[in-house]
């Protein structure tokens, strides 16, 4: 029996790089830039469909991350973050049917550009004080919401956790467990919303082999290329993608 895959060549032209980029992000190199995956795929399909297709891919990548990073988690921070992240997913579930697809695309574009602006204009400083916990709660709930609607939870959460100056291993480990829990919590609501249909899941299965390839690339790139050069390319991609989604969501129909 033939599975009902998406057959559009444009979709795979953007979906394969998106899955590879998510894998690179989950490898610990370029953490946070996996938020670009759904905006890339949204160039060929709607944001909700792109988010649904990424669900099995994320599950495999999250399990790989847990296997590697499970021993270096900062549990007190994780216990603070998780309730607010889950609250954000509840808000995302309740608002999902009320949000127009183009509006969702515009929201993702705005968060992409906001993250880019935060990284470029306000880079973290070694002597800056840690952000207040109320801001952490707000940003973590926002992370849960944006993770639910477009798997773009990294930017707002990174904005809170990065100034805490965790070691790279502890930072990556804590984020791996946080997003494993958040992504696992999304399966039920995604099914309830009718996003986990056979066509989306079959397409995800076709893309799945590229996920570990992305992790492998991330590990290799970390050893062979200057991180500065890598981030410059990713920053350019985020800028172009964010501008396109903002245009599609807020400006093209006007």
Buried (B, 14 or more C-beta within 10 A) or exposed (E): EEEEBBEEEEBBEBBBBBBBBBBBBBBBBBBBBBBBBBBBBBBBBBBBBBBBBBBBBBBBBBEBBBEBBEEBBBEEBBEBBBEBBBBBBBBBBEEBEEBEBBEBBBBBBBBBBBBBEBBEEEEEEEEEEEBEEEEBBBBBBBBBBBBBBBBBBBBBBBBBBBBBEBEEBBBBBBBBBBBBBBBEBBEEBBEEBEBBEEBBBBBBBBBBEBBBBBBBBBBEBBEEEEEEEBBEEBBEBBBEBBBBBBEBBBEEEE
